[in-house]
């Protein structure tokens, strides 16, 4: 059990996901063994010396495909995609994907892989996915049944469900790196990002806030609460702020802001509609500029 605990800590996985990964390894190994035996029986009528000579080679070839196949059913495709890529890179003597994330590259040789963190319906996530086509590689969500998970399924993008205690402890850094993630976009994600994740992805995590920071930011300031506070204060304008993420709510350096006017007849709902229009117009294009 100590060995398994060390392995869990090495991979930085939550308890539930760790046991799903172990189950996938076990089922994948069993499936590859059965397939190997079945295919070789078609060639060899009996288990002679030639059978056992070829068996390890076939098993090695079939194992990755079996594990990936099983991972679709256990929900661990993102982990094993990254895991097998890392293993392959080591065998070929090349660098590990995702080891350096400070300066994402958009060259054709090294495409950027984006993870979107979201807690709700995912309207911003959808716009980003559609804008970048195949660059969004993972949806990370903390709310079971959130609409963004339906978008992930619709678009064929792997999703990762996270829990608060593991997120605070390890930031799911290993899971993100195993998925080859280079850049993280918070799009309506309501949890504070832990320092461990900020350190692992310096200058590679951004957030969008539905107000003109530094006003109306901080813990608890999200969604309708922000718009209600802006209107109650008698502000004449509001807008969006796209900023780098640090360990504190809404305190990272500002990257971009866009404004809209507030009319006397505006409510929190009508202001939210104006803000959504700004988000959809500017979020994806700002990400594109950052990725260069």
N, C-alpha and C positions, 0 to 999 in steps of 0.2 A: 504493500500500500504506500510505503514511503517513496518508492520509485515512481508510482503513478502520481503522487502529489508533486514530486519534483518536475515530472513531465508537464503537469497542468500549469505549474508556475512558469516553466520555460515557454510554453505556448501562450500563456496569459489568457486562458479561457475561463469563463464562468463554469460552475460545476455542471449545470445542465448540458451546456454545449460540449464540455469535455467528454462526458459519457456518450454523447451522440457521436462524437468523433471516434472514440474507442470502438463503439458499436459498428461504425462504418468500416473501420479497419478490419474488424473481425469478419463481418459479412462479406466484404470485398475479397478478403483472403480465401474464405470458404468458396465463394463463387468462382474465383480464378482457379482454385484447385480442382473443382468439379469440371469446369470447362476444359482445363488442360487434360484431365484424365479421359474425358469424352472424345476430344479431338485426336488424342494419341491412340486411342483404341480403334479409331477408324483406319489408322496406318499400321499399328502393330497388333497382331492377333493375341499376343500374350505379353506379360510384363517381363521381357528379357533384359539383357544388359543395355541394349540400344534404347529401349523405352526409358530406363532410368538415366541414361546419358542425356537424352533430349528433354526429359521432363523439366529440369530446372530452368532451361533456356525458355521453353514455352511459358512456364509459370511466371518468369520475370517479365516477359512480354505482355502477358494477359493481365497481370495484377493491376497496373495503373488504370486500364480501361474498366476493369471490374469495380475498382474503388470509386471511380468517377461516376459510373452507372448507379451504384448504390447510394452515392452522396446526394443524388437528385431526390431520392425518397426520404432520406434522413434530414434534408435541409442543410447539408454541409458542403454544397458544391463550391461556394466561395472559398472556404478553408482549403479544400483539397486541390482546387485549381492552383492556388498560391503555393501550397505545400509541394505538389508535384513539379511545379515550375522551379522552385528553389532546389529540389533534389536534382532535377535535370541540369540546372545551372552548375551545381557543384560537380556533377559527373563530367560535365563538359569543360570545367575549369573556368567558367566565366563568372562574373559578379552576380550577387544576389539581387533580384529585383526588389525594389522598395527599400534598400538599405540607405539610400540617400533621398531625402524628400525636401531639402531646404530650397532647392531650385528646380522646380518641375520643368521638364523639357517637352516641347510640342513638336519636335522634329519627327519626320516620318519614321526614322529608325527607332525612336523611343517615344511612343505615344503616351500621353498622360492618362492615368486612370483616376476618375473622380468618384468619391463616395459622397452621397447626399444623406445628411442626418435630418430627419423630420419626425414630427410628433402628431401631425394632423392629416388634413385632407390631401395635402400635397400639390396644390395648384402651382406653386413655384417650382417644385420638383419636376412636374410634368413639362413645364416650359423649358427648363434646363435640359432635361432628357431629350426633348424634341429638337432643341437647338444644337446640341452637341452630338447627336446621333449615337455613335458607339463609344464615346468617351466615359459615360457614366457606367461604372462597373459594379456598384454596390449601393443598395439602399439600407440605411441603418435606422431602426425605429425603436422607440421605447414604449409604445402604446399598442397592445394587441388589438387587432381589428381596425387600426387607423387606415384612412383612405389611401394613404401613400403606399401601403402594402398591396392594394389592388392595382395601383399604377405599376408597381414593380412587376407584378405577375403578368399584367397586360403587355408590358414592354419586354418581358423575358429577362429581367435583371434580377440577379440574386439579392436576397434580403437577409439582414442580420438583426434578430431581436436581441435587445440588451436589457440587463437589469441594473438597478441603481447602485447596488453595493459593489458589483464587479466593475461597473463603469468608473466609480470613484476610486477603486483600488488599482486598476490596471489600464483603464481607458480603452480596453480591447485593442491595444496597440498591435499585439501579435496577430490577431485576426485580420486587422486592416493590412498589415504588411504581407501576410500570407495571401491576401487577395490582390496584392500588387498595387495598393492604393498610394497615389502620389499627392493628392490634393483633396481637401475636405471642405464641403460646402454645408453650412447650417442653414436650412430653409424651413423656419418654423419649428426649430428644435428647442424644447423648453428647459432642458437640464443645463446646469453649469458644467462647462468643460473642465475636466481635472487637469492639474498641472502636468501629470505624466503624459497625457496626450499632447498638450501644448509643446512640451519639450521634444517629443518624438517627431512632431510636424511643425518645426519653426517656420514662420512666414508661409504656411501652407494650409491654414484654416481661416475661413472667412465666414461672416455672419451678415444677415440683413435684418435691420431693425425698423419697425414701422413708425419712426419719428425722427426728428432732427436732433441727433445726439450732439452735445452731452445732455440735453434736456430729455426728460421722460424715458430714462433708461434705468437699468438696475434690476434687482431681484423682484419678481412679481409683475414687472411691466411688460406685458405682452398682449397681443390681440386687442379686444375691445377695451381692456383696461387702459391701454395707452391712449386710444382715441377719446375715451370719456374724459381722461385727465387733461388732454390737450384742449378740448372744447370747454371744459369747466374753467380752465385758466384764462379763457378769452383770447387764445392765440388767433392770429390772423392767417397763419400759414402752418403747414406741417409738411411731412415728406418722408423720405426713406434715407437710411444711412447704411452703407455697406462698409464694413470695417474688419480689420484683422482681429482675431480672437486671442485673448490672453486668459489668465486664470480668474479674472473678475468679470462679472456681468457687464457687457456693453462698454468696456473701458479700453478696448484695443484701438490702435491708430485708425483714423478715418481714411477710407480709400475714395469714397464717392458719396455725394448727396444729390438728391433731386427734390424739388419743392412743388407743392400745390397750395392753392389758396383755400381758405376756409370761409364759406359763406355763412351769413346769419341763420340761414335755414338748415344748415348741415347738422346731422345727427352722427352718433358714433358709427352707425351703419353706412350712411352715405359717405362719410370720411374714409371709412375702411375701403369702400369701392374705389375711391380716388387713389388710395395708397396701393391697392392691388394693381391698378393700372400702371403705376410707376414701377412697381416691383417687376411686373411682367415685361415692361419696356426696357429696363436697365440692368436687371440682375445678370442675365446670361451674357450680355455684351461686355459687362464689366469683368466677369470671370474670364472671358476670352482675351481681353486686354492684359489681364494679370498673367495669363499663361503664355502670352506673347507669340 
